[in-house]
């Protein structure tokens, strides 16, 4: 009589870890999209809960040892680039004119990014299919609820035409970001009909809410995904290099347009006013072009009247204004490295990862959002979702089989 093998259900720690990861996915990818239409602060409550559950699961069941996994995560090139960017942002607090509130926001921002980075890096090496499908399910439910709210439009959900004060606009932008890891999760199991349904639902929501940045992000993200289908590594390098060059060379492009009097060609449009403001700011900055004005000075400078209300809201202006050339270079290196990492994923999800990154970059460039904590939290949430999708691939090779005593058994 043969002795039955010890199965995986005999490990209580592993079972508990799997349950915690399941709960984390429910909180992050079902709870956040649904709660986002009711409260702007819901993401700040649910995100720490979800990441804490993932970290607790990692502590219970971490193959290879906790120290080796953490060391591998800290030495990852993306983590190093994030650390360099956060370090320079922290140093800039020494000369920011709003030291106290800027320091508080810096701690919150750094905490969000660090938590999300560790949660994404310490997810189980294999994502269960049942967990994976929670991402598109949450997106579908969130899209349906957001579209319904647009029709009903209860008082207080829409702000004064500003995405910062609009719950519905924030929800639509969040769905635009989470669409891409949802497609990656679906593509991991080749359920293309479901993927099309998710894409259509999110697109309808973006149109119904009417978020130009979100719609443009989805469109260009789809274009990027198509270009990355055949060779994701090359596409990742090209798109990453394009956005990195735009970040570093933005002042030179603005100065060039100003010198050829592009503002006169644009007439009295908002783009003309923004070009003039940025060009004048460049001429008056001096050393500030190197150091910037310090972390968290952009929005506060507008509210205090130091900057005009017509100042460009693009992340390009904000990075240069707050962190100067060193901050721009740090961000450009981070962008290049993230796109390269996206292109190196398995081909079934790499295209959607590249498309998602392009969507994030386009929304930030158009000024729909800036480097606000809610936006950083949404991007971090999408990063965790992509990490889960990347760990859900089929084995590239099936283990060999031998016959032992008339029964099949896996080769060692």
Phi, psi and omega in degrees: 000129183279150179271125181296144179289151175286122183263173187290342181283355179272004180251098183300323181296317180293320178298317179295321179296318179296323178294319180295320178295320178300314179297321179297318179294322177296315181295314187282319191250355170245314181294314183296309180301327180280318182287337184297334182277352181255329184210136177289337184266356184299324182294329180287341176269316186284325182299311177298324179297313181297315180293323178297322178296320179294318180294323176295320177297320179296323180293328180282324187219086182238095181299139178089357178093142184296315185296320181293321178294317179295319179296318178298320179294315183293333180270001177295135182304323178295316179297323178294317179295321177297317180298319180296318180295315179295325179297313180294321177298322178292320178296324182295345177296341181294334182238008176289140179285352180240062191300311186295304180294327179293321179295319179297316180292326179296317180298317179295318180295313180297319179298318179298312182294318181294315178301314181294321180297315179291321179297317180293320183285334185253015172299155177306147183295340176230120179274129178292144181300321180297325176288321184298320183287348178294333181294302178296328178297314179297322180293316178300312180297318179295320179294317179297316182292320180294316179297321178296321179293328177297321179291314181286315181047069177294152184298135178102345181283328179259135178271192182280056179072018184236129182298332180296331183253009184247117178294318182294317179298317178298318180298317180296319178294321177298319178294325178297325179284315184285347177304319188289314173295331176296317177295323177297319179296319180290320181293334178298336178245009175055044176259074191290329178296316178297321178298318177297322180295318179296315181298317179296317182298315180292321179297318178298319179296316180298322179288318181297317178286331182064072173250098183305318180296319179295318179294318178294322178297318178295318182295311181289330175296320177296319177299316179296320179297320179295316180294338182266358184297316186276322181219082185296328181295315179293318179298319178299318179294318183293310181294319178297318178295323179297310181290325178296317178296322179296321179295312185288321187265005183306312180299321179295320178295318179296316180296320178297316178296324180291322181292328179271011176061042178295334180295328177289323178295323182283348176071225183262022181287164178298324179298322179295316179297319180294321177297317179296316181298315182293319180297315178297320179298319179297320182291334184261355189285314183065235182296336181298341175296335180271313187263335188075176181270354179110156183300137174068031178261342186297298183297322181289330176291326177290315182293332180273352178093000178292322175251148179291152177295341179269008179302141179304133180266004181294150177298336179299311180293318184297316180297314180293321181291319184274318189241358174067197185294325180293322176293321179296317179295318179299316179294320180297318178296321178296317180298313180301314184292321180294318179295321177297319178297319180298317180292342181272355178291166174307144188302333183293337179238348184300320181298319180288329176294315177298316178299320178295319178295321177296320178299315178300313183296318182294316179299318179292323181291325183283350177085010175299329176211159178242200183276060176270159186297323181294324179290316178299322179294319178297315179297319178296321178298317177297324178298318177296319179297319178295322178298320177295318179295323181294337180264016184245021183278151173294157174298139178288333178223135176278145179296147178292163182232135174237162181256120177243116178055040176083003181236143178289145177213146181289142177287148178288000000 
